[in-house]
Amino acid sequence: MESEKTIVKRKATTAKWQKEHPERVKEIQARYLAAHPEAGAKASAKYRAAHLEERREADREAGAQRRAQDPEKERERWAADRIKHREHRKEYSAKYNAAHREEQRLAAVRYRTEHPGFKRQYLYGLTPEEFAARVALQDGRCAVCQEPMTKMCVDHDHDTGLVRGILCSPCNSGLGMFRDDPERLVAALIYLDPEPNKEA
């Protein structure tokens, strides 16, 4: 059995030889990997897992350098890669989503619980503070029926995307059913009360 001193000396000798003969080392490695492809794949996977963050950081730096040197060429490369790998991405995404559906559902529920205002901010650009301010401005009442709101809905203009007010669920659904069309609403009013000036 080799002593620790002998092992250290042998490793130092090997490292020195490898440093002095880089081309020879590459040749030996290539020959080994050609004869043992499974071992090469396993070693590569192990290395990637152990140096994941280093590789990501190196990729980010390389990408930043390419974009700085020739942004137009980098945009063309990205576009070509997206087309080239489109089907592969779809297939990979479908397999991943199928295998992690429950995990993704729980993650989405957890995120919505931890960030209750995320959907409003994402869809309408309303921060939690802005939403609370609008509700307070309306005194907690629906902007249409003026009734206290239990479930609050953000009403927005579908053409401009601008927020118009906070409505209760029935009023918000009602406007949606009428397609936000004033003429339809007036027609409905006339239908419900065809003779508004007639005395009872």
Backbone as JSON Lines, residues from 0, in Angstrom:
{"i":0,"aa":"M","n":[0.84,-1.2,0.0],"ca":[0.0,0.0,0.0],"c":[0.87,1.25,0.0]}
{"i":1,"aa":"E","n":[0.58,2.19,-0.88],"ca":[1.38,3.4,-0.99],"c":[1.22,4.29,0.24]}
{"i":2,"aa":"S","n":[2.31,4.92,0.62],"ca":[2.24,5.86,1.73],"c":[1.68,7.19,1.23]}
{"i":3,"aa":"E","n":[1.24,8.01,2.15],"ca":[0.67,9.31,1.76],"c":[1.71,10.15,1.04]}
{"i":4,"aa":"K","n":[2.94,10.07,1.48],"ca":[4.03,10.83,0.86],"c":[4.23,10.4,-0.58]}
{"i":5,"aa":"T","n":[4.16,9.08,-0.82],"ca":[4.34,8.56,-2.17],"c":[3.2,8.99,-3.09]}
{"i":6,"aa":"I","n":[1.98,8.97,-2.56],"ca":[0.81,9.38,-3.34],"c":[0.91,10.84,-3.75]}
{"i":7,"aa":"V","n":[1.31,11.69,-2.8],"ca":[1.46,13.13,-3.08],"c":[2.52,13.35,-4.14]}
{"i":8,"aa":"K","n":[3.62,12.63,-4.03],"ca":[4.73,12.78,-4.98],"c":[4.29,12.33,-6.38]}
{"i":9,"aa":"R","n":[3.54,11.21,-6.44],"ca":[3.09,10.7,-7.73],"c":[2.12,11.68,-8.38]}
{"i":10,"aa":"K","n":[1.2,12.26,-7.6],"ca":[0.25,13.22,-8.14],"c":[0.97,14.46,-8.67]}
{"i":11,"aa":"A","n":[1.98,14.9,-7.94],"ca":[2.75,16.07,-8.37],"c":[3.47,15.79,-9.69]}
{"i":12,"aa":"T","n":[4.05,14.58,-9.8],"ca":[4.75,14.18,-11.02],"c":[3.79,14.11,-12.2]}
{"i":13,"aa":"T","n":[2.59,13.55,-11.96],"ca":[1.58,13.44,-13.02],"c":[1.12,14.83,-13.47]}
{"i":14,"aa":"A","n":[0.88,15.71,-12.51],"ca":[0.43,17.06,-12.83],"c":[1.49,17.8,-13.64]}
{"i":15,"aa":"K","n":[2.74,17.6,-13.28],"ca":[3.84,18.27,-14.0],"c":[3.92,17.77,-15.43]}
{"i":16,"aa":"W","n":[3.78,16.44,-15.59],"ca":[3.84,15.87,-16.95],"c":[2.68,16.36,-17.79]}
{"i":17,"aa":"Q","n":[1.47,16.42,-17.22],"ca":[0.3,16.89,-17.95],"c":[0.47,18.34,-18.38]}
{"i":18,"aa":"K","n":[1.08,19.14,-17.52],"ca":[1.29,20.55,-17.84],"c":[2.3,20.71,-18.96]}
{"i":19,"aa":"E","n":[3.29,19.84,-19.0],"ca":[4.36,19.92,-20.02],"c":[3.94,19.31,-21.34]}
{"i":20,"aa":"H","n":[2.91,18.46,-21.34],"ca":[2.49,17.76,-22.56],"c":[0.97,17.89,-22.77]}
{"i":21,"aa":"P","n":[0.46,19.1,-22.93],"ca":[-1.0,19.29,-23.06],"c":[-1.6,18.57,-24.27]}
{"i":22,"aa":"E","n":[-0.9,18.59,-25.41],"ca":[-1.43,17.94,-26.6],"c":[-1.52,16.43,-26.41]}
{"i":23,"aa":"R","n":[-0.52,15.88,-25.75],"ca":[-0.5,14.44,-25.49],"c":[-1.66,14.06,-24.54]}
{"i":24,"aa":"V","n":[-1.91,14.94,-23.57],"ca":[-3.0,14.7,-22.63],"c":[-4.34,14.69,-23.37]}
{"i":25,"aa":"K","n":[-4.56,15.65,-24.27],"ca":[-5.79,15.71,-25.06],"c":[-5.96,14.45,-25.9]}
{"i":26,"aa":"E","n":[-4.86,13.99,-26.47],"ca":[-4.92,12.79,-27.3],"c":[-5.33,11.56,-26.48]}
{"i":27,"aa":"I","n":[-4.75,11.43,-25.3],"ca":[-5.07,10.3,-24.43],"c":[-6.54,10.37,-23.97]}
{"i":28,"aa":"Q","n":[-6.99,11.58,-23.6],"ca":[-8.37,11.75,-23.16],"c":[-9.36,11.43,-24.28]}
{"i":29,"aa":"A","n":[-9.05,11.9,-25.5],"ca":[-9.93,11.64,-26.65],"c":[-10.01,10.15,-26.94]}
{"i":30,"aa":"R","n":[-8.88,9.46,-26.86],"ca":[-8.87,8.02,-27.11],"c":[-9.66,7.26,-26.04]}
{"i":31,"aa":"Y","n":[-9.55,7.72,-24.81],"ca":[-10.27,7.07,-23.71],"c":[-11.78,7.28,-23.85]}
{"i":32,"aa":"L","n":[-12.18,8.52,-24.16],"ca":[-13.6,8.82,-24.3],"c":[-14.22,8.08,-25.48]}
{"i":33,"aa":"A","n":[-13.43,7.91,-26.56],"ca":[-13.94,7.16,-27.71],"c":[-14.17,5.7,-27.35]}
{"i":34,"aa":"A","n":[-13.31,5.16,-26.48],"ca":[-13.43,3.75,-26.08],"c":[-14.43,3.56,-24.94]}
{"i":35,"aa":"H","n":[-14.7,4.63,-24.17],"ca":[-15.61,4.53,-23.03],"c":[-16.59,5.71,-23.04]}
{"i":36,"aa":"P","n":[-17.52,5.75,-24.01],"ca":[-18.44,6.9,-24.12],"c":[-19.33,7.07,-22.9]}
{"i":37,"aa":"E","n":[-19.77,5.97,-22.28],"ca":[-20.63,6.06,-21.1],"c":[-19.9,6.71,-19.94]}
{"i":38,"aa":"A","n":[-18.63,6.34,-19.77],"ca":[-17.84,6.93,-18.69],"c":[-17.64,8.42,-18.94]}
{"i":39,"aa":"G","n":[-17.45,8.79,-20.2],"ca":[-17.27,10.19,-20.54],"c":[-18.52,11.0,-20.25]}
{"i":40,"aa":"A","n":[-19.7,10.44,-20.62],"ca":[-20.96,11.14,-20.37],"c":[-21.2,11.29,-18.87]}
{"i":41,"aa":"K","n":[-20.9,10.25,-18.11],"ca":[-21.09,10.29,-16.66],"c":[-20.18,11.33,-16.03]}
{"i":42,"aa":"A","n":[-18.92,11.39,-16.48],"ca":[-17.98,12.37,-15.94],"c":[-18.4,13.79,-16.29]}
{"i":43,"aa":"S","n":[-18.91,13.97,-17.51],"ca":[-19.36,15.3,-17.93],"c":[-20.55,15.77,-17.1]}
{"i":44,"aa":"A","n":[-21.51,14.84,-16.88],"ca":[-22.69,15.18,-16.07],"c":[-22.29,15.54,-14.65]}
{"i":45,"aa":"K","n":[-21.36,14.78,-14.09],"ca":[-20.89,15.04,-12.73],"c":[-20.21,16.41,-12.65]}
{"i":46,"aa":"Y","n":[-19.41,16.74,-13.66],"ca":[-18.71,18.03,-13.67],"c":[-19.7,19.18,-13.8]}
{"i":47,"aa":"R","n":[-20.69,19.02,-14.71],"ca":[-21.68,20.08,-14.9],"c":[-22.46,20.34,-13.62]}
{"i":48,"aa":"A","n":[-22.83,19.26,-12.93],"ca":[-23.59,19.42,-11.69],"c":[-22.76,20.11,-10.61]}
{"i":49,"aa":"A","n":[-21.47,19.81,-10.57],"ca":[-20.6,20.37,-9.53],"c":[-20.21,21.82,-9.83]}
{"i":50,"aa":"H","n":[-20.29,22.22,-11.09],"ca":[-19.86,23.57,-11.46],"c":[-21.0,24.33,-12.17]}
{"i":51,"aa":"L","n":[-22.23,24.09,-11.74],"ca":[-23.39,24.68,-12.4],"c":[-23.36,26.2,-12.37]}
{"i":52,"aa":"E","n":[-23.17,26.78,-11.19],"ca":[-23.17,28.24,-11.08],"c":[-22.0,28.87,-11.82]}
{"i":53,"aa":"E","n":[-20.84,28.21,-11.78],"ca":[-19.67,28.73,-12.5],"c":[-19.96,28.78,-14.0]}
{"i":54,"aa":"R","n":[-20.57,27.71,-14.52],"ca":[-20.87,27.65,-15.95],"c":[-21.91,28.69,-16.33]}
{"i":55,"aa":"R","n":[-22.91,28.86,-15.47],"ca":[-23.94,29.88,-15.76],"c":[-23.34,31.27,-15.79]}
{"i":56,"aa":"E","n":[-22.47,31.55,-14.83],"ca":[-21.83,32.87,-14.78],"c":[-20.93,33.08,-15.99]}
{"i":57,"aa":"A","n":[-20.21,32.03,-16.39],"ca":[-19.36,32.12,-17.57],"c":[-20.2,32.35,-18.83]}
{"i":58,"aa":"D","n":[-21.33,31.67,-18.93],"ca":[-22.22,31.84,-20.08],"c":[-22.77,33.27,-20.12]}
{"i":59,"aa":"R","n":[-23.14,33.79,-18.94],"ca":[-23.67,35.16,-18.89],"c":[-22.61,36.17,-19.34]}
{"i":60,"aa":"E","n":[-21.39,35.99,-18.86],"ca":[-20.31,36.91,-19.22],"c":[-20.01,36.83,-20.72]}
{"i":61,"aa":"A","n":[-19.97,35.61,-21.25],"ca":[-19.7,35.44,-22.68],"c":[-20.81,36.08,-23.51]}
{"i":62,"aa":"G","n":[-22.07,35.88,-23.09],"ca":[-23.19,36.48,-23.8],"c":[-23.13,38.0,-23.77]}
{"i":63,"aa":"A","n":[-22.77,38.57,-22.61],"ca":[-22.67,40.02,-22.48],"c":[-21.58,40.57,-23.4]}
{"i":64,"aa":"Q","n":[-20.48,39.86,-23.49],"ca":[-19.38,40.29,-24.37],"c":[-19.8,40.26,-25.83]}
{"i":65,"aa":"R","n":[-20.5,39.17,-26.23],"ca":[-20.95,39.07,-27.62],"c":[-21.94,40.18,-27.96]}
{"i":66,"aa":"R","n":[-22.87,40.46,-27.03],"ca":[-23.86,41.51,-27.28],"c":[-23.21,42.88,-27.38]}
{"i":67,"aa":"A","n":[-22.16,43.11,-26.56],"ca":[-21.47,44.4,-26.58],"c":[-20.67,44.58,-27.86]}
{"i":68,"aa":"Q","n":[-20.07,43.5,-28.36],"ca":[-19.23,43.58,-29.54],"c":[-20.04,43.72,-30.82]}
{"i":69,"aa":"D","n":[-21.12,42.92,-30.94],"ca":[-21.92,42.96,-32.17],"c":[-23.37,42.63,-31.82]}
{"i":70,"aa":"P","n":[-24.13,43.62,-31.32],"ca":[-25.52,43.35,-30.89],"c":[-26.41,42.83,-32.0]}
{"i":71,"aa":"E","n":[-26.22,43.33,-33.23],"ca":[-27.08,42.9,-34.33],"c":[-26.84,41.43,-34.67]}
{"i":72,"aa":"K","n":[-25.58,41.03,-34.68],"ca":[-25.25,39.64,-34.96],"c":[-25.79,38.72,-33.87]}
{"i":73,"aa":"E","n":[-25.76,39.2,-32.61],"ca":[-26.25,38.4,-31.49],"c":[-27.76,38.22,-31.59]}
{"i":74,"aa":"R","n":[-28.48,39.27,-32.01],"ca":[-29.93,39.16,-32.19],"c":[-30.26,38.14,-33.28]}
{"i":75,"aa":"E","n":[-29.49,38.18,-34.37],"ca":[-29.71,37.22,-35.46],"c":[-29.43,35.8,-34.99]}
{"i":76,"aa":"R","n":[-28.4,35.63,-34.17],"ca":[-28.06,34.3,-33.66],"c":[-29.17,33.76,-32.77]}
{"i":77,"aa":"W","n":[-29.7,34.64,-31.9],"ca":[-30.78,34.24,-31.02],"c":[-32.01,33.83,-31.83]}
{"i":78,"aa":"A","n":[-32.35,34.62,-32.83],"ca":[-33.53,34.32,-33.66],"c":[-33.36,32.99,-34.37]}
{"i":79,"aa":"A","n":[-32.17,32.75,-34.91],"ca":[-31.91,31.48,-35.6],"c":[-31.98,30.3,-34.65]}
{"i":80,"aa":"D","n":[-31.45,30.47,-33.44],"ca":[-31.48,29.39,-32.45],"c":[-32.9,29.07,-32.02]}
{"i":81,"aa":"R","n":[-33.72,30.11,-31.86],"ca":[-35.11,29.89,-31.45],"c":[-35.86,29.07,-32.49]}
{"i":82,"aa":"I","n":[-35.63,29.37,-33.77],"ca":[-36.29,28.62,-34.85],"c":[-35.74,27.19,-34.9]}
{"i":83,"aa":"K","n":[-34.43,27.07,-34.78],"ca":[-33.77,25.77,-34.89],"c":[-34.23,24.81,-33.79]}
{"i":84,"aa":"H","n":[-34.4,25.33,-32.56],"ca":[-34.71,24.47,-31.43],"c":[-36.16,24.57,-30.97]}
{"i":85,"aa":"R","n":[-37.04,25.15,-31.8],"ca":[-38.42,25.38,-31.4],"c":[-39.14,24.07,-31.04]}
{"i":86,"aa":"E","n":[-39.05,23.07,-31.91],"ca":[-39.73,21.8,-31.66],"c":[-39.15,21.08,-30.44]}
{"i":87,"aa":"H","n":[-37.83,21.18,-30.3],"ca":[-37.19,20.54,-29.14],"c":[-37.66,21.18,-27.84]}
{"i":88,"aa":"R","n":[-37.79,22.52,-27.83],"ca":[-38.24,23.22,-26.64],"c":[-39.68,22.84,-26.3]}
{"i":89,"aa":"K","n":[-40.52,22.74,-27.33],"ca":[-41.92,22.36,-27.11],"c":[-42.01,20.97,-26.5]}
{"i":90,"aa":"E","n":[-41.24,20.04,-27.07],"ca":[-41.27,18.66,-26.58],"c":[-40.75,18.58,-25.15]}
{"i":91,"aa":"Y","n":[-39.65,19.29,-24.89],"ca":[-39.07,19.28,-23.54],"c":[-40.03,19.9,-22.53]}
{"i":92,"aa":"S","n":[-40.64,21.03,-22.91],"ca":[-41.57,21.7,-22.0],"c":[-42.78,20.83,-21.69]}
{"i":93,"aa":"A","n":[-43.29,20.15,-22.73],"ca":[-44.46,19.29,-22.53],"c":[-44.13,18.15,-21.57]}
{"i":94,"aa":"K","n":[-42.97,17.53,-21.75],"ca":[-42.56,16.43,-20.88],"c":[-42.35,16.92,-19.44]}
{"i":95,"aa":"Y","n":[-41.68,18.07,-19.32],"ca":[-41.39,18.6,-17.98],"c":[-42.68,18.96,-17.26]}
{"i":96,"aa":"N","n":[-43.59,19.64,-17.96],"ca":[-44.85,20.06,-17.34],"c":[-45.7,18.86,-16.92]}
{"i":97,"aa":"A","n":[-45.7,17.82,-17.76],"ca":[-46.45,16.62,-17.43],"c":[-45.88,15.93,-16.19]}
{"i":98,"aa":"A","n":[-44.56,15.94,-16.07],"ca":[-43.92,15.26,-14.95],"c":[-43.97,16.07,-13.66]}
{"i":99,"aa":"H","n":[-44.18,17.4,-13.76],"ca":[-44.13,18.26,-12.58],"c":[-45.42,19.07,-12.41]}
{"i":100,"aa":"R","n":[-46.55,18.54,-12.94],"ca":[-47.79,19.32,-12.91],"c":[-48.24,19.67,-11.49]}
{"i":101,"aa":"E","n":[-48.25,18.67,-10.61],"ca":[-48.69,18.91,-9.24],"c":[-47.73,19.84,-8.51]}
{"i":102,"aa":"E","n":[-46.45,19.66,-8.74],"ca":[-45.45,20.52,-8.12],"c":[-45.63,21.98,-8.57]}
{"i":103,"aa":"Q","n":[-45.9,22.18,-9.86],"ca":[-46.1,23.53,-10.37],"c":[-47.39,24.14,-9.82]}
{"i":104,"aa":"R","n":[-48.45,23.32,-9.69],"ca":[-49.7,23.83,-9.16],"c":[-49.53,24.31,-7.72]}
{"i":105,"aa":"L","n":[-48.83,23.51,-6.91],"ca":[-48.61,23.88,-5.52],"c":[-47.74,25.13,-5.41]}
{"i":106,"aa":"A","n":[-46.75,25.22,-6.31],"ca":[-45.87,26.4,-6.3],"c":[-46.67,27.66,-6.66]}
{"i":107,"aa":"A","n":[-47.59,27.53,-7.63],"ca":[-48.42,28.68,-8.02],"c":[-49.34,29.11,-6.88]}
{"i":108,"aa":"V","n":[-49.93,28.11,-6.19],"ca":[-50.8,28.42,-5.05],"c":[-50.01,29.11,-3.95]}
{"i":109,"aa":"R","n":[-48.83,28.59,-3.69],"ca":[-47.98,29.17,-2.64],"c":[-47.58,30.6,-3.0]}
{"i":110,"aa":"Y","n":[-47.24,30.83,-4.26],"ca":[-46.83,32.17,-4.67],"c":[-47.99,33.15,-4.56]}
{"i":111,"aa":"R","n":[-49.19,32.73,-5.0],"ca":[-50.35,33.62,-4.91],"c":[-50.69,33.95,-3.46]}
{"i":112,"aa":"T","n":[-50.48,32.96,-2.56],"ca":[-50.75,33.19,-1.15],"c":[-49.75,34.19,-0.56]}
{"i":113,"aa":"E","n":[-48.49,34.05,-0.95],"ca":[-47.44,34.93,-0.43],"c":[-47.44,36.3,-1.09]}
{"i":114,"aa":"H","n":[-48.0,36.4,-2.3],"ca":[-48.04,37.67,-3.04],"c":[-49.46,37.92,-3.52]}
{"i":115,"aa":"P","n":[-50.37,38.27,-2.62],"ca":[-51.79,38.4,-2.99],"c":[-52.08,39.44,-4.06]}
{"i":116,"aa":"G","n":[-51.24,40.44,-4.2],"ca":[-51.5,41.47,-5.21],"c":[-50.78,41.25,-6.52]}
{"i":117,"aa":"F","n":[-50.12,40.08,-6.67],"ca":[-49.31,39.86,-7.86],"c":[-50.14,39.9,-9.15]}
{"i":118,"aa":"K","n":[-51.29,39.19,-9.15],"ca":[-52.09,39.11,-10.37],"c":[-52.58,40.49,-10.8]}
{"i":119,"aa":"R","n":[-53.06,41.3,-9.84],"ca":[-53.52,42.65,-10.18],"c":[-52.39,43.5,-10.75]}
{"i":120,"aa":"Q","n":[-51.21,43.37,-10.14],"ca":[-50.09,44.17,-10.62],"c":[-49.64,43.7,-12.0]}
{"i":121,"aa":"Y","n":[-49.66,42.38,-12.22],"ca":[-49.23,41.82,-13.51],"c":[-50.22,42.21,-14.62]}
{"i":122,"aa":"L","n":[-51.52,42.08,-14.34],"ca":[-52.53,42.33,-15.37],"c":[-52.83,43.81,-15.58]}
{"i":123,"aa":"Y","n":[-52.88,44.58,-14.49],"ca":[-53.36,45.96,-14.59],"c":[-52.33,47.01,-14.17]}
{"i":124,"aa":"G","n":[-51.17,46.57,-13.69],"ca":[-50.16,47.54,-13.27],"c":[-50.46,48.19,-11.95]}
{"i":125,"aa":"L","n":[-51.38,47.61,-11.16],"ca":[-51.75,48.18,-9.86],"c":[-50.92,47.54,-8.75]}
{"i":126,"aa":"T","n":[-50.16,48.35,-8.05],"ca":[-49.43,47.83,-6.89],"c":[-50.43,47.64,-5.74]}
{"i":127,"aa":"P","n":[-50.09,46.84,-4.73],"ca":[-50.99,46.67,-3.58],"c":[-51.37,48.0,-2.94]}
{"i":128,"aa":"E","n":[-50.43,48.94,-2.9],"ca":[-50.69,50.25,-2.3],"c":[-51.69,51.05,-3.14]}
{"i":129,"aa":"E","n":[-51.52,51.0,-4.47],"ca":[-52.43,51.72,-5.36],"c":[-53.84,51.12,-5.32]}
{"i":130,"aa":"F","n":[-53.92,49.8,-5.24],"ca":[-55.22,49.14,-5.15],"c":[-55.94,49.54,-3.87]}
{"i":131,"aa":"A","n":[-55.2,49.51,-2.75],"ca":[-55.8,49.9,-1.46],"c":[-56.26,51.35,-1.48]}
{"i":132,"aa":"A","n":[-55.49,52.22,-2.15],"ca":[-55.87,53.63,-2.24],"c":[-57.15,53.81,-3.04]}
{"i":133,"aa":"R","n":[-57.31,53.05,-4.13],"ca":[-58.53,53.15,-4.93],"c":[-59.74,52.67,-4.15]}
{"i":134,"aa":"V","n":[-59.57,51.56,-3.42],"ca":[-60.68,51.03,-2.61],"c":[-61.07,52.05,-1.54]}
{"i":135,"aa":"A","n":[-60.07,52.68,-0.91],"ca":[-60.35,53.68,0.12],"c":[-61.05,54.89,-0.48]}
{"i":136,"aa":"L","n":[-60.65,55.29,-1.7],"ca":[-61.27,56.43,-2.37],"c":[-62.75,56.17,-2.65]}
{"i":137,"aa":"Q","n":[-63.07,54.9,-2.91],"ca":[-64.47,54.53,-3.15],"c":[-65.18,54.14,-1.86]}
{"i":138,"aa":"D","n":[-64.5,54.32,-0.73],"ca":[-65.08,53.99,0.58],"c":[-65.5,52.52,0.67]}
{"i":139,"aa":"G","n":[-64.76,51.67,-0.04],"ca":[-65.05,50.24,0.0],"c":[-66.31,49.84,-0.73]}
{"i":140,"aa":"R","n":[-66.85,50.76,-1.55],"ca":[-68.1,50.47,-2.25],"c":[-67.87,50.35,-3.75]}
{"i":141,"aa":"C","n":[-68.71,49.58,-4.39],"ca":[-68.62,49.37,-5.84],"c":[-68.84,50.7,-6.57]}
{"i":142,"aa":"A","n":[-68.03,50.95,-7.59],"ca":[-68.14,52.21,-8.34],"c":[-69.43,52.29,-9.16]}
{"i":143,"aa":"V","n":[-70.14,51.17,-9.35],"ca":[-71.39,51.18,-10.12],"c":[-72.61,51.18,-9.21]}
{"i":144,"aa":"C","n":[-72.76,50.14,-8.39],"ca":[-73.98,50.01,-7.58],"c":[-73.86,50.67,-6.21]}
{"i":145,"aa":"Q","n":[-72.65,51.07,-5.83],"ca":[-72.4,51.73,-4.55],"c":[-72.66,50.85,-3.33]}
{"i":146,"aa":"E","n":[-72.76,49.54,-3.56],"ca":[-72.93,48.62,-2.45],"c":[-71.56,48.22,-1.89]}
{"i":147,"aa":"P","n":[-71.47,47.89,-0.59],"ca":[-70.19,47.42,-0.04],"c":[-69.73,46.17,-0.79]}
{"i":148,"aa":"M","n":[-68.44,46.07,-1.05],"ca":[-67.9,44.97,-1.84],"c":[-67.35,43.87,-0.93]}
{"i":149,"aa":"T","n":[-67.71,42.63,-1.27],"ca":[-67.1,41.49,-0.59],"c":[-65.96,40.93,-1.46]}
{"i":150,"aa":"K","n":[-66.27,40.72,-2.74],"ca":[-65.23,40.33,-3.71],"c":[-64.97,41.51,-4.62]}
{"i":151,"aa":"M","n":[-63.74,41.99,-4.64],"ca":[-63.4,43.19,-5.4],"c":[-62.78,42.83,-6.74]}
{"i":152,"aa":"C","n":[-63.25,43.47,-7.8],"ca":[-62.74,43.21,-9.15],"c":[-62.22,44.51,-9.76]}
{"i":153,"aa":"V","n":[-61.09,44.43,-10.43],"ca":[-60.54,45.59,-11.12],"c":[-61.19,45.7,-12.49]}
{"i":154,"aa":"D","n":[-61.85,46.83,-12.74],"ca":[-62.47,47.07,-14.05],"c":[-61.53,47.93,-14.87]}
{"i":155,"aa":"H","n":[-61.32,47.53,-16.13],"ca":[-60.4,48.31,-16.98],"c":[-60.96,48.42,-18.39]}
{"i":156,"aa":"D","n":[-60.47,49.42,-19.1],"ca":[-60.86,49.64,-20.49],"c":[-60.1,48.64,-21.36]}
{"i":157,"aa":"H","n":[-60.82,47.8,-22.09],"ca":[-60.16,46.76,-22.88],"c":[-59.42,47.31,-24.09]}
{"i":158,"aa":"D","n":[-59.73,48.53,-24.48],"ca":[-59.02,49.13,-25.62],"c":[-57.72,49.8,-25.18]}
{"i":159,"aa":"T","n":[-57.76,50.53,-24.06],"ca":[-56.58,51.27,-23.61],"c":[-55.8,50.53,-22.52]}
{"i":160,"aa":"G","n":[-56.49,49.62,-21.81],"ca":[-55.85,48.91,-20.71],"c":[-55.86,49.69,-19.41]}
{"i":161,"aa":"L","n":[-56.41,50.91,-19.43],"ca":[-56.42,51.75,-18.24],"c":[-57.49,51.29,-17.24]}
{"i":162,"aa":"V","n":[-57.15,51.36,-15.96],"ca":[-58.08,50.96,-14.91],"c":[-59.14,52.04,-14.73]}
{"i":163,"aa":"R","n":[-60.42,51.63,-14.7],"ca":[-61.5,52.6,-14.53],"c":[-61.98,52.67,-13.09]}
{"i":164,"aa":"G","n":[-61.96,51.57,-12.4],"ca":[-62.42,51.56,-11.01],"c":[-62.46,50.16,-10.44]}
{"i":165,"aa":"I","n":[-62.92,50.07,-9.2],"ca":[-63.05,48.79,-8.53],"c":[-64.53,48.47,-8.4]}
{"i":166,"aa":"L","n":[-64.94,47.3,-8.87],"ca":[-66.35,46.91,-8.88],"c":[-66.57,45.65,-8.06]}
{"i":167,"aa":"C","n":[-67.84,45.47,-7.68],"ca":[-68.21,44.19,-7.06],"c":[-68.29,43.15,-8.18]}
{"i":168,"aa":"S","n":[-68.29,41.9,-7.79],"ca":[-68.27,40.83,-8.79],"c":[-69.48,40.86,-9.72]}
{"i":169,"aa":"P","n":[-70.72,41.03,-9.21],"ca":[-71.88,41.06,-10.13],"c":[-71.8,42.19,-11.16]}
{"i":170,"aa":"C","n":[-71.44,43.4,-10.72],"ca":[-71.37,44.53,-11.65],"c":[-70.26,44.33,-12.67]}
{"i":171,"aa":"N","n":[-69.14,43.8,-12.24],"ca":[-68.03,43.55,-13.16],"c":[-68.43,42.51,-14.21]}
{"i":172,"aa":"S","n":[-69.11,41.44,-13.75],"ca":[-69.58,40.42,-14.69],"c":[-70.63,41.0,-15.63]}
{"i":173,"aa":"G","n":[-71.5,41.85,-15.08],"ca":[-72.54,42.45,-15.91],"c":[-71.98,43.29,-17.04]}
{"i":174,"aa":"L","n":[-70.99,44.13,-16.72],"ca":[-70.37,44.94,-17.78],"c":[-69.72,44.04,-18.82]}
{"i":175,"aa":"G","n":[-69.12,42.97,-18.37],"ca":[-68.5,42.05,-19.31],"c":[-69.52,41.39,-20.22]}
{"i":176,"aa":"M","n":[-70.67,41.01,-19.65],"ca":[-71.72,40.4,-20.46],"c":[-72.26,41.36,-21.51]}
{"i":177,"aa":"F","n":[-72.29,42.64,-21.14],"ca":[-72.75,43.66,-22.09],"c":[-71.61,44.17,-22.98]}
{"i":178,"aa":"R","n":[-70.45,43.53,-22.87],"ca":[-69.29,43.84,-23.72],"c":[-68.83,45.29,-23.59]}
{"i":179,"aa":"D","n":[-69.05,45.88,-22.43],"ca":[-68.66,47.27,-22.17],"c":[-69.25,48.23,-23.21]}
{"i":180,"aa":"D","n":[-70.41,47.88,-23.74],"ca":[-71.04,48.67,-24.81],"c":[-72.15,49.53,-24.22]}
{"i":181,"aa":"P","n":[-72.0,50.88,-24.19],"ca":[-73.04,51.76,-23.63],"c":[-74.38,51.59,-24.32]}
{"i":182,"aa":"E","n":[-74.39,51.36,-25.63],"ca":[-75.65,51.23,-26.36],"c":[-76.42,50.0,-25.89]}
{"i":183,"aa":"R","n":[-75.69,48.91,-25.62],"ca":[-76.34,47.7,-25.11],"c":[-76.94,47.97,-23.72]}
{"i":184,"aa":"L","n":[-76.19,48.72,-22.9],"ca":[-76.69,49.03,-21.57],"c":[-77.94,49.91,-21.63]}
{"i":185,"aa":"V","n":[-77.94,50.89,-22.52],"ca":[-79.12,51.75,-22.68],"c":[-80.3,50.93,-23.18]}
{"i":186,"aa":"A","n":[-80.04,50.02,-24.13],"ca":[-81.11,49.17,-24.65],"c":[-81.69,48.3,-23.55]}
{"i":187,"aa":"A","n":[-80.82,47.81,-22.67],"ca":[-81.29,46.98,-21.55],"c":[-82.13,47.82,-20.6]}
{"i":188,"aa":"L","n":[-81.72,49.07,-20.36],"ca":[-82.49,49.96,-19.49],"c":[-83.88,50.22,-20.06]}
{"i":189,"aa":"I","n":[-83.94,50.47,-21.36],"ca":[-85.24,50.71,-22.01],"c":[-86.09,49.44,-21.95]}
{"i":190,"aa":"Y","n":[-85.46,48.29,-22.1],"ca":[-86.19,47.03,-22.05],"c":[-86.8,46.81,-20.67]}
{"i":191,"aa":"L","n":[-86.02,47.13,-19.63],"ca":[-86.51,46.93,-18.27],"c":[-87.56,47.96,-17.87]}
{"i":192,"aa":"D","n":[-87.42,49.19,-18.4],"ca":[-88.36,50.26,-18.04],"c":[-88.71,51.05,-19.29]}
{"i":193,"aa":"P","n":[-89.59,50.5,-20.12],"ca":[-89.89,51.15,-21.43],"c":[-90.58,52.49,-21.29]}
{"i":194,"aa":"E","n":[-91.22,52.75,-20.17],"ca":[-91.9,54.04,-19.97],"c":[-91.48,54.63,-18.65]}
{"i":195,"aa":"P","n":[-90.25,55.14,-18.57],"ca":[-89.71,55.61,-17.29],"c":[-90.46,56.8,-16.7]}
{"i":196,"aa":"N","n":[-91.15,57.58,-17.55],"ca":[-91.84,58.76,-17.06],"c":[-93.3,58.52,-16.72]}
{"i":197,"aa":"K","n":[-93.75,57.28,-17.0],"ca":[-95.15,56.97,-16.73],"c":[-95.38,56.83,-15.23]}
{"i":198,"aa":"E","n":[-96.4,57.51,-14.74],"ca":[-96.68,57.44,-13.3],"c":[-97.3,56.08,-12.96]}
{"i":199,"aa":"A","n":[-96.93,55.57,-11.8],"ca":[-97.46,54.28,-11.38],"c":[-98.93,54.42,-11.01]}
